[in-house]
């Protein structure tokens, strides 16, 4: 295989910035926008999220199979990355500007439902082919680690931009006083601010996708499949790949723990602490942890296996979340609590960032394992499960969160008093912020340790078998 320059690897990774601007805005702030800005019922969202995921269960593997069958002059992946980015940018802008169209009642609910589903579909169009390119850059573990680390670094940068700047920019774009808290903003001001910020994120999504598409080449590709898509066959391939199923289970659980924090933290700072701007300091420290996470694999990988590094990542994340629980429950009235929480979140983010890099490398190994076991590489189909399990993790987080809101009769008036006068809602938000994430990470690590087996001698056997097969085909 031809060596891939560091310039091209960086050019590829840059595309993740735009993808995660859209991804972060949707997963971290859409719930706040819908409930506090548009006054959408949490019961409606509790029903909508699982329905959207049922469709993703068909759409994601279908898209993966379509990519595997693609033949164009631009290649197999890049046309879809560009197309998906443009469509996802349009949907993101329309979804976060839905409050500006004068809709209400049933019309607003239908609009939100349609574009909620469309966001997932258009994200899939770009996300699956983007991450499916990782194995095409490298076959060696160290090179795959580097490509995955670069891409995840830019992914973390996109998430960091959203988490640090959103509350400040929403206030600025809403045209209200800079010292205004989001908890004091009118619903119309909130929707106006999110609308303008989403448009900027949409433009950035397309811009960075263009850099990624036009600065890379596709190589080391298996022949494109000529078979038409069959959901039954796609599900059969997924079902027969036992390591893919194992990966989906432990990754979904650990990812849900992370999404629980990112999804509920805006409610915690807005409603429990009464000032969403405090979240920026909290997320800033988390972003520092995400940056430091890029050093974990290169440094620890010199004397530890990827398996051991992954265990370390989950342990670090768990320790960080437990520290947040100690601060959140034991020192709830302290000054600058957001700094103390952020320091613990920094530790957790080092583990989470490294965890995501390792998961990308694992999927590349699972592609090899699929070819080894089943004789079919199914690269994009396998990587489509990455996006699907992330959506499932987000859905699980949404079900827990919206169910808690319904059960505690949480008031979305936008006033911190709404929660202060509702101890049940206060307790539920704190439990979702501090208790559920570390519990999920511990469960995930137990499953990984007992069931995942693509490492050591067996991993070398898989790679050697595939390389020998390729050499025989080339003769």
N, C-alpha and C positions, 0 to 999 in steps of 0.2 A: 504494500500500500504506500502511496506517496505521502510524504510528511506534510502535515498541515501547519502552516505558519501561525505564530502567535497572533499576528495581525488579523488573520482570517478567523481565528477562534474568538478574538475579541469582537470582531464585526458580527459574528453569529450571536454571541452572548448579548450584545446591545439590544437585540430584539426583545429580550425578556423585560426590559424596562417598561416599554409600552404595554406589553401584555399584563404586567402586574399593576400598572396604574389603573387599568380597567378592572382587573381582578380585585385589587385592594379596595377600590371605591365601591364595587358591588358587594363584596362579602363583608366589609367592615362597616359601611355606612348606609347601605340601602335600607336596612331595617329601621334605622333612626330616621331616615328621610321619609319612609312610608308611614311609620307610626306617628311621629311627632310633626312632620311637615304636611303630609296629605291626610292624616288622621285615618289611615286604613286600619281596619279591625285586625288585631292579632289572631283571632279565630280564623279569619279568611286566609291569613298568611300561613297559619298552621296547616291548613288544607292544601294551599297552593304549592308549598315547597315539596311535599312528597309526590304530588301529581307531576310536577316538572321533572323530578328525578326518574319517575317511571318512563317518561318519554326519553330521557337521556339514556336509559338502559337499552333502548333501541337505537337511538341516534348516534351515540358514541362509537359502539362497535361497527355500525354501518359506515361511519365516516372513516374509521380506521381501515376497513376493507377497501373503501373507495380510494384512499391514498395509496394503499399497496398495489392497486391496479392502474395507477396513473402513469401515463407516458406523455411527456411534453418536451419541447426544446429547452424549457427552463429547468426541467427535472421533475422529480416526483413530489417534493415537499414544498419548494419555494412558491409555486403558483398559489397553493392553498394558504400559505402563511399570509401572503399579500391580500388575497381575496377576503380571507377571514378577518384580517385586521381592519380593512375598510368597512366591512359590514358590521363588525362588532363596535366600531367607533360610532357609526350611525345609530345603532340601537341604544348604546350607552347614553348618547346625548338625548335622544328622544325620551328614554325612560326617566332620566333625572330632570327633564324639563316638562314632565307630564303635568305639573302644577301650573304651568303657564298657558295651557290650552283651554282653560275655562270649563273643564269637565267636572262633573260631580256625580254622586250616586252610582248607579249601575254602570254608566258609561266609563267612569274613572276606574272602577274595579275591573272591568273587562280589558281596558287599555293596559293597566298594570299587569294583569295576568298574561296577556299576549306578549308583551315586551319582556316580562320576566323570563318566559320560556325562550323567546328569541335571543335573549342575551346568552343563555346557555348554549344554544345551537351555534351562534356565530362565534362564541369563544372557542367552541370545539373545532370549528373550521380552521382556526389559527393555531390553537394550542397543541393539538395532536401532531400535526406535521412538524411544528417547531421542535418539540422534544424528541420526536422520532428521528431527527437528524443526528442525535448524539452517537449512536453506534456507527454511523457512516463516516464519522471523523476518525474513529480509533477502534482498534481491537485490543490493544494492550491496556491493562488495568490502570497504570499510572497516567497514560494519556487520556483515558476515559475520565479518570478522576479530575484531571486538569480542565477538560472541556466542561464537565458538569459543574465544577467549582466556579469557573468563569461565568457560566450561564446563571447559576444560582446567585452569584454575587450581584449581577445586574438585576436579577429578579428581586433580591432583597432591597436594592436601591429603589426600584419602583415602589415596593411596599413601603419603604421608609419615607419617600416623598409624600405618599398619600397619608400615612399615619401622622407625620409631623406637621404638615402644612394644611390639612383639610379644615380643621376648626378655625384656624387663623384666616384662611382665604375665603371660607364661606361667609364669615363675618364681614370681611372686606368687600367682597362682591355684592353682599346684600345691601351695602350702603348705610349701615348703621354705625354707631360710634365704636371705635376700636376697643373700648373697655367693656363692651357689651358681652354678657354671657349668652351662650346659645340657649340656656335655660330660660332666658328672658326675651328671646326673639319671638316675634309673631310667626305663625306658620308660613305666611306669604313670603316674609323675609328669608326664612330658612330655605324654602324651595327655590327662591331666586338665586341665593348664594350657591346652592348645590348645582343648579342648572348651569351657571357660568363656569364653575370649576370643572364640571363633567365635560363641557365642550373643549376645554384646554387639554384635559386628559385624553380625549378622543383624538385631537390633532397630534398629540405626542405619540399615541399608539401607532398611527399610520406612519409618522416620520421615522420612528425607530424600527418598524417592520421593514420599511424600504432599505434602511441601512443594512439590516440583517440579510435581506434577500439578495441585494445587489453586491454584497461584499463576500459572498460565500459560493462555493461550488459543492455539488453533490458527488460523492464517490463511494466506493466499497459497497455498492448496492447489490442485493440479490435481485434476480430477474423479476420483473413485474408479473403479478398473477393475471391470468386470463379468465379466471372464474368469476362469474357474476356473484354479487353479494347474496348471501343466504344467512338470515338471522339464526336459523337453526344450526347451520354449520359453524358460524362464528361463535355461538354459545358453546358448541361442542368443543371447539379448539380451546376456548377459555377454561371450560370445565375439565378438560384432560390435562391441562398444565397445572399440576398440583401446587407448584411453587408460585405461580401467578396468583392463585386463589389465596394461598397463605399470605403472600405479600399484600394483597388487597385488604385482607382482614386486619393485620396488625398496623398497616399504614393508615387505613381509614380511622381506626381508633385513636392513634396518636395525633393524626391531623385534626381530628375533631376536638381534641384537647386544646390544640393551638387556636383553632377557629373560635372555640368558646371564649377564650380570652379576648381575641381581636373583635369578636362580635358584641360581647357584653360590656367591654371596657368603656365604650362611649356612654352607655346607660349608667355605669358605675360613677364615672366622673361627672356626668351631667346631673343625674338625679340624686345619688347618694352624697357626693361631695359638693354638688351644686355649681360646678364650674368646669365645662368641657375643655377649656383652654389648658387646664392642668394636664390633660391627656397628652398634649404635645411634648411636655417634659418627660413624661412616662415613656412615650413612644420613641423619643430621641435616644434615650438610654437603651431601649430595645433595639433600635437601629444600629447603635454602636456594637451591641452584641452580635447582630447579624453580620456586620463587617468583620469582626474578629473571628466569626465562625469559618470564614474562608481559609483561615490558617490551620484549622483543626486537622483536616485530612492531610495536607502537605507535610505538616510537622509530625503528627502522631503516626501517619502512614509509613514513616521511615522505620519505625520499630514495632508497629502494631498492624494486624490484619484489618481489612475493612470491616469485618465482623466485630472485632473488638472496638474499633472506632465508633461503630454504630451504637454499640451498647453504652459506650462512654457518653455519646451524644444524648441518648435517652435519659441516662442518669443525671447529667448536668441539667437538662431541662426540668427533670423532676425536682431536683434540689432547689432550682430557682423558683419554681412554682410553690414549693413548700415554704420557702422564705417569704414569698408574697403573702401566703396565708397567715404566717406568724405576724407580719406587719399589719395586714388588713384587719385581723381580729384582735391582736394584742395591743396595737398602738393606733387604734382608729381615730383618736382625737389629737394626734401629734401634729405639730407644725411641719409643713412641707412633706406630708406623707407621700406625695407623688414622687419625690426624689428617692425615698426609701424603697417604695414599691418598684420604681424604675431600676434601682440598683440590682434588686433581685431579678427583675425582668431581663436585665442585661445578661445575667448568668443563664437564665432560661433560654434566651434568644441565641446564645452561643450554641447550646445544644440543639435547638430547633433548626437553626440555619444549617448546621452540619448534618442533621438528620435528613433534611430535604436533599442535600447534595448526595448523600449516601443512597437515598431512595432512587434517585435518577440513575446512579451507577447500577443499582440492583436490577432495575428494569432492563438495562442493556444486557446484563447477565442472564436475565430471565428470557430475553429474546433468543440468546444462544442456547439456553436450556430447551426452549421450545423446539428449535431446529434439531437439537441432539435427540430429544425424546420422540417427537412427532414427525420429524422430517420436513416440517414446514416452519419457515422463519416467522411469518406473520408479524413483521416488525411494527407497523403502524397500528395494527389491531391490538397488539400487546400494549403499546404506549397509549392507546386510547383509554385504557383502564386507569392510567394515571389521572387524567382529567375526570373520569367518571368517579373514581374513589374520592377525589377531592370534593366533587359535588355532593357525593353521598355523605362525606364527613360534614360538610356545611349543612346539609339537610338535617342530619342527626342533631347538630348544634341548634338549628332553627326549631326543630320539634321540641327539644328540651326547653329552649328559651321562651317560645310562644306559649307552650303549655303552662309554664310557670307564670307567665303574665296573665293568662286566662284564669288560672287557678287562684291567683292572689288579687285579681281584679285591679290590676295595675292601671293607673290613670295617666294617659298620654297628654296631659294638659300642657306639658312643657315646664312645669314648675317643680322645683326640688321638693316643695312642701307636699306634692302629691305622693312622694315615696316616704318622706319623713312622717307623714300621718298614716302610713300604711306599713306597719312593721313586717308584715308577711312578704310584701314586695321587696322591702329592703333586705331581708334575710335571704330571699331567693336570688337576688342580684349578687349578693356577696358570695353565696355558695357557688354560683356559676362562675364567678370571677376567680375564686381561690381554692375550692375543694374539688370540683369535677375535673379540671385539667390534669393535676398530678395523678389522680386515680386512673384516668384513661391512659396516661403514659406508662404507669406501672403495669397495667393489664397488657398493653401493647408489647412491652419488653418481655413479658413472660411468654407470650405467643411466639414472638420472634425467636427467642432462645430455644424453644422446644420444637418448632416446626420448620424453620428455614434452614436449608441444607446446601445451598450453592456456595460453598467455600472450601478452602483447603485442597486436598487431593482430588475431590470430586469436581471442583470447579476447573482444575487443570485438565482433568479427563475430558470434560465437556469441550473446552477450547481446543485441545489437541485433536479431538475427533472431528470438529468442524473444519479446522485448518487442513487436515488430511483430506477431507471430503472435497474441499475447494481445490486443492492441488490436483486431485484426481480428475475433477471436472475440467480443469484448465488444460490437461494433457490432450 
